[in-house]
Amino acid sequence: MAQAIIRNVRYAGMATCVPRRILSNLKDCPPQIRSARERIVRNIGIETRRICSEWQNFSDLAFDAAERLLADLNWDRDEIDALIVVTQSPDYLIPATAIILQDRLGLKSTTIAFDINLGCSAYAFGLHVLGSMMAAGGIGKALLLVGDKAASVIEPLFSDAGTATALEYDPDAPPMYFDLNSDGSGYQAIMLPAGGHREPFGLQHAVPVKDDDGIWRSPTALMLDGPAVLSFSTQRVPSAVRSLLEFAQCPIGDVDYFIFHQANKMINETIRKKLGLEPDKVPCTLHDFGNTSGASIPVTMTVRIREALLGGKKKVLMSGFGIGLSWGGCIVDIEDAVFPELIES
């Protein structure tokens, strides 16, 4: 367990961009699996998702989010000292997507730009890395771009989104509290087994395999051990949230909103009930936007509590969990920040 306090860094704003294309888990599935799909939708709580067009990547969504956020903040691009991208959907294996976006966004060549490889737990980890760099000095303003292109027509869980978050050095900013964790013994629970250097892509991976549900799947598709992820999430996350609250000396009643990674309805409801939280303090976007991986926390903030965040100071606890296995949370006081309306691209 790594716990940390970041001081002198202000949460200045955040923007979310999703594809215009909407995919229905019930209407856009093969007829032979319609009844099974209806059962799945009831359990996971996801009816519609957003999916990129063929030409779109995560970086295109993040670019649009960053452009809108910079415009609304009225920040000079020459003031941006760092750009961190957290994704598992890079444009290329090399180079880093952050380097490409540094140029595409017109940021100066002295901007620090690099990628972090994380999925569903990404947001808290990204805020911690960037916030720590800024607290150390030398970085005045910075961008954190988080999200993934993970949606497919066949799989009913994942959805595409890109987000941009702005942080600013401010000696008067309230402290941010973090609790970050990892357990690599569970790395096989969520993985792409083929296509990396351990098992390079070969011709055998181009042949789809029929699974127990009669669906043809590519060996290069994401493998997800549902029971393992359910057990991990519902066991680890509630205790981590309590630990974070204790570390921050923050009574649970002082938190205005608990924003959890949008995994699926069964997982999220179990976590909420274990913590004894009222539903109105735990906004959810699963039904309309699915599991948007590392972007799910910003997506939920934009879609469900944007008006509240614009209305005055709010204490927000954010908690992401998944790939790795990894899980991390943070408590952030947000006031006078910029939150553009949801962007569709």
C-alpha positions in Angstrom: 0.0 0.0 0.0 1.4 3.4 -1.1 -0.2 6.4 0.4 0.8 9.9 -0.4 -0.3 13.6 -0.1 0.3 16.0 -2.9 0.3 19.7 -2.1 0.3 22.9 -4.1 -1.4 21.3 -7.1 -4.9 22.5 -8.2 -7.4 20.5 -10.2 -8.1 23.1 -12.8 -10.5 21.4 -15.2 -11.5 18.3 -17.2 -13.1 17.5 -20.5 -14.6 14.3 -21.9 -15.0 13.2 -25.6 -16.8 10.1 -26.8 -17.5 8.9 -30.3 -20.8 9.9 -31.9 -21.5 6.3 -32.9 -23.8 4.5 -30.4 -23.9 0.7 -30.2 -26.8 -1.1 -28.6 -26.1 -4.4 -26.8 -29.6 -5.6 -27.6 -30.3 -4.3 -31.1 -26.8 -4.7 -32.5 -26.1 -8.3 -31.8 -26.5 -11.5 -33.8 -30.1 -12.9 -33.4 -28.9 -16.3 -32.1 -27.5 -14.7 -29.0 -30.3 -12.2 -28.4 -31.8 -14.0 -25.4 -28.4 -14.6 -23.8 -27.5 -11.0 -24.4 -30.6 -9.8 -22.6 -29.6 -11.8 -19.6 -26.1 -10.3 -19.7 -27.5 -6.7 -20.0 -29.6 -7.2 -16.9 -26.5 -8.4 -15.0 -23.9 -5.9 -16.2 -26.3 -2.9 -16.5 -24.9 -1.8 -19.9 -27.4 -1.2 -22.7 -25.6 1.2 -25.0 -21.9 2.0 -25.6 -19.9 4.3 -27.7 -17.6 2.9 -30.4 -15.1 4.7 -32.6 -15.4 4.9 -36.4 -12.9 2.9 -38.3 -10.6 5.9 -38.7 -10.8 7.0 -35.1 -8.3 6.2 -32.3 -8.3 7.0 -28.6 -5.8 9.8 -29.4 -8.3 11.6 -31.6 -10.8 11.7 -28.8 -8.2 12.9 -26.3 -7.1 15.5 -28.8 -10.6 16.9 -29.1 -11.0 16.9 -25.3 -7.7 18.7 -24.8 -8.5 21.3 -27.5 -11.8 22.2 -25.8 -10.3 22.2 -22.3 -7.4 24.5 -23.3 -9.9 26.9 -25.0 -12.2 27.0 -22.0 -9.3 27.5 -19.6 -7.9 30.2 -21.9 -4.4 28.7 -21.3 -1.5 29.6 -23.5 -0.1 26.4 -25.1 3.4 27.7 -24.3 2.6 27.4 -20.6 2.1 23.7 -20.8 5.2 22.0 -19.2 4.0 18.4 -19.2 1.7 16.0 -21.0 1.1 12.5 -19.7 -1.1 10.0 -21.6 -2.4 7.0 -19.7 -3.8 4.4 -22.2 -3.7 0.8 -23.4 -4.7 1.9 -26.9 -1.6 3.7 -28.2 -1.5 4.8 -31.8 1.6 2.6 -32.3 3.7 0.2 -30.1 6.4 2.9 -30.5 6.7 5.8 -30.2 4.6 7.0 -27.3 1.3 8.6 -28.1 2.0 11.5 -25.8 5.0 12.5 -28.0 2.7 12.6 -31.1 0.0 14.6 -29.2 2.6 17.1 -27.9 3.2 18.1 -31.5 -0.4 17.8 -32.7 -1.6 20.0 -29.8 1.1 22.6 -30.7 2.9 22.3 -27.4 6.4 23.6 -27.1 9.3 21.1 -27.5 10.4 21.6 -23.9 7.2 19.9 -22.8 7.7 16.6 -20.9 5.6 14.0 -22.8 5.4 10.3 -22.1 2.9 7.4 -21.8 1.8 5.2 -18.9 0.3 1.8 -19.6 -2.7 1.3 -17.4 -6.4 0.7 -18.1 -9.3 0.8 -15.6 -7.3 2.0 -12.7 -5.6 4.7 -14.8 -7.1 8.0 -13.5 -5.8 8.0 -9.9 -2.4 6.7 -10.9 -2.1 9.4 -13.6 -3.1 12.2 -11.3 -0.6 11.0 -8.8 2.3 10.8 -11.2 1.6 14.2 -12.8 0.7 15.8 -9.5 4.0 14.5 -7.9 6.0 15.9 -10.7 4.3 19.3 -10.4 4.7 19.4 -6.6 8.4 18.8 -7.0 8.6 22.2 -8.8 9.5 23.3 -12.3 6.1 22.5 -13.9 3.4 25.2 -13.8 0.6 23.8 -15.9 0.1 20.3 -17.3 -2.3 18.0 -19.1 -3.3 14.4 -18.3 -5.0 12.5 -21.1 -6.7 9.3 -20.2 -8.8 6.8 -22.1 -9.0 3.8 -24.4 -10.4 2.5 -27.7 -11.7 -0.8 -26.3 -15.2 -1.3 -27.8 -16.1 -4.1 -30.2 -19.3 -5.2 -31.7 -19.1 -8.7 -30.2 -18.1 -7.9 -26.6 -20.9 -6.2 -24.6 -18.8 -4.5 -21.9 -16.3 -2.0 -23.2 -16.9 1.5 -24.7 -14.6 4.2 -26.2 -13.7 7.6 -24.6 -10.9 10.1 -24.3 -10.5 12.7 -21.6 -8.2 15.6 -20.7 -7.5 16.9 -17.2 -5.7 20.1 -16.4 -3.5 20.5 -13.3 -1.9 23.8 -12.2 0.7 24.6 -9.6 -0.9 26.7 -6.9 0.6 27.2 -3.4 -3.0 27.7 -2.0 -4.4 24.5 -3.4 -5.9 22.0 -1.0 -4.0 18.7 -0.6 -4.8 15.7 -2.7 -4.7 12.3 -0.9 -3.8 9.0 -2.7 -3.8 5.3 -2.0 -2.3 3.2 -4.8 -1.9 -0.6 -5.0 -0.8 -3.4 -7.3 -0.9 -7.3 -7.3 0.8 -8.8 -10.3 -0.1 -12.3 -9.3 -3.4 -11.7 -11.0 -2.1 -10.4 -14.3 -3.8 -13.1 -16.3 -7.3 -12.0 -15.2 -7.3 -9.2 -17.8 -4.9 -9.5 -20.7 -4.1 -9.6 -24.4 -2.0 -12.7 -24.6 -0.9 -12.3 -28.2 0.7 -9.5 -30.1 3.4 -8.4 -27.6 7.0 -9.5 -27.4 6.3 -12.6 -25.2 4.0 -14.0 -27.9 4.4 -12.0 -31.2 1.5 -12.0 -33.6 1.6 -14.9 -36.0 -0.7 -16.4 -38.7 -2.3 -18.7 -36.2 -3.7 -15.6 -34.4 -5.6 -14.6 -37.5 -7.9 -17.6 -37.3 -11.0 -17.0 -35.1 -12.0 -19.6 -32.6 -15.5 -20.6 -31.7 -16.2 -20.2 -27.9 -18.7 -22.0 -25.7 -21.4 -19.4 -26.6 -21.0 -20.1 -30.3 -19.3 -16.7 -30.8 -16.2 -16.6 -33.1 -13.4 -14.7 -31.3 -10.0 -13.7 -32.4 -7.0 -15.0 -30.3 -5.8 -11.4 -30.2 -9.0 -10.2 -28.4 -9.0 -9.3 -24.7 -9.2 -12.2 -22.3 -11.3 -11.4 -19.2 -11.6 -13.8 -16.2 -15.0 -12.4 -14.9 -15.2 -14.3 -11.6 -11.6 -13.4 -10.8 -12.2 -9.7 -11.5 -15.4 -9.8 -9.5 -13.7 -11.3 -6.5 -10.7 -9.0 -6.7 -12.9 -5.8 -7.1 -15.4 -6.5 -4.4 -12.7 -7.7 -1.9 -10.0 -5.1 -2.5 -11.8 -1.8 -3.3 -14.0 -1.3 -0.2 -11.1 -1.8 2.2 -8.9 0.5 0.1 -11.5 3.2 0.2 -11.8 2.9 4.0 -8.0 3.0 4.2 -7.8 6.2 2.0 -10.5 7.9 4.1 -8.6 7.1 7.3 -5.3 8.3 5.8 -6.9 11.6 4.8 -8.6 11.8 8.2 -11.8 12.4 6.2 -15.1 11.2 7.7 -17.1 9.3 5.0 -20.0 11.8 5.4 -17.7 14.7 4.3 -17.3 13.3 0.8 -19.8 14.8 -1.7 -19.4 12.1 -4.4 -17.8 8.7 -4.7 -16.8 8.1 -8.4 -15.9 4.5 -9.0 -14.6 3.0 -12.1 -17.6 1.8 -14.1 -16.9 -1.9 -14.2 -20.3 -3.5 -14.3 -23.5 -3.2 -12.3 -22.9 -6.3 -10.1 -19.4 -5.2 -9.1 -20.3 -1.5 -8.5 -23.4 -2.2 -6.5 -21.6 -4.7 -4.3 -18.9 -2.1 -3.6 -21.4 0.6 -2.9 -23.4 -1.6 -0.5 -20.3 -2.8 1.3 -19.4 0.8 2.0 -22.9 1.7 3.0 -23.2 4.6 0.5 -26.4 6.1 -0.7 -27.0 5.8 -4.4 -27.2 9.6 -4.9 -23.6 9.9 -3.8 -22.4 7.2 -6.2 -23.3 8.4 -9.8 -23.3 5.7 -12.5 -22.9 5.9 -16.3 -22.9 2.1 -17.1 -26.3 2.0 -18.7 -25.5 4.6 -21.4 -21.7 4.5 -21.8 -20.6 1.1 -20.6 -17.1 0.4 -19.3 -14.9 3.2 -20.7 -11.7 1.7 -19.1 -9.5 4.4 -17.5 -11.8 7.2 -18.7 -14.8 5.9 -16.8 -14.2 8.2 -13.8 -13.9 11.4 -15.9 -16.8 10.3 -18.1 -19.1 9.9 -15.0 -18.0 13.3 -13.6 -18.8 15.0 -16.9 -22.1 13.2 -17.6 -23.6 13.0 -14.1 -22.1 15.7 -11.7 -20.8 18.4 -14.0 -23.5 20.9 -12.9 -22.7 20.2 -9.3 -19.0 20.6 -9.8 -19.6 24.0 -11.4 -21.8 25.0 -8.5 -19.1 25.3 -5.7 -16.5 23.4 -3.8 -17.0 19.6 -3.8 -15.0 16.9 -2.2 -14.7 13.9 -4.6 -13.3 10.4 -3.9 -12.3 8.7 -7.1 -11.5 5.0 -7.2 -10.2 2.9 -10.2 -9.5 -0.8 -10.3 -8.8 -3.5 -12.8 -5.9 -4.4 -15.1 -2.7 -5.7 -13.5 -4.3 -6.2 -11.0 -4.1 -2.7 -9.8 -6.4 -0.4 -7.7 -6.0 3.2 -6.6 -8.0 6.0 -5.2 -7.7 9.7 -4.4 -9.6 12.4 -2.6 -9.6 15.8 -4.4 -11.3 19.0 -3.4 -12.6 20.6 -6.6 -13.5 24.3 -6.8 -13.6 26.9 -9.6 -12.6 24.3 -12.1 -13.7 24.2 -15.8 -15.9 21.4 -17.0 -17.1 21.6 -20.6 -20.2 19.7 -21.7 -19.8 16.3 -23.1 -18.0 16.4 -26.5 -19.1 14.0 -29.3 -16.7 13.5 -32.1 
